[in-house]
Amino acid sequence: MSLRLGDIAPDFTAETSIGPINFHEYLGNSWGVLFSHPADFTPVCTTELGKTAQLKAEFDKRNVKVMVVSVDSVAQHLSWINDINETQHTEVNFPIIADQDRKVSTLYDMIHPNASETTTVRSLFIIGPDKKVKLMIVYPASTGRNFVEVLRVIDSLQLTAKHSVATPADWKHGEDVIVVPSISTEDAIKKFPKGVKVVKPYLRYTPEPDPA
Ligand code: BEZ
């Protein structure tokens, strides 16, 4: 059965570009991003992994550990990592799983046979410190993902996990957020000392709360 939001992210132990890793142990108390891509030595994937490596400081700031799934071998990963570092002017700084037996790809439903029988699509999972799946996105092979958007979603997930707020369309860190519908306006005024702006009874904004 395919994964759904709120499910525990399946645990596994796998060979990776930095040796065998148990996924849940690797995550520890951190947030996690696990993503697949079609194959090593392919152009779009090269840019995606390069971009992810370039954003390491941003992932670290948010306490997020990254792991990548690829159906190629460790030897191929190590050779491809050299190419990524060279062409994307970075240092790949996260493990890449050698999922030749498709164990992880199958656990996470990353092979969509009507897209490709043999390679993974561009699936991406964000996993919380409670090991539950918080977000899933699936892109086709031909479209590289926006990793700044992934960071934006992590900002929203981390904020909304701590405060009774939701984030509006295109929200970015620092902008006003939405008071969740389950809180009355009377309670919201008490709860959000920075103020509550009532546009409609169901559409209420407050400045982004300070970190808890
Ligand atoms: C790529 O990663 O560049 C790619 C892989 C499969 C199909 C198209 C592009």
Residues whose N, C-alpha, C, O or C-beta is under 5 A from the ligand:
A	BS01	BEZ	P38 T42 P43 V44 C45 A141 S142
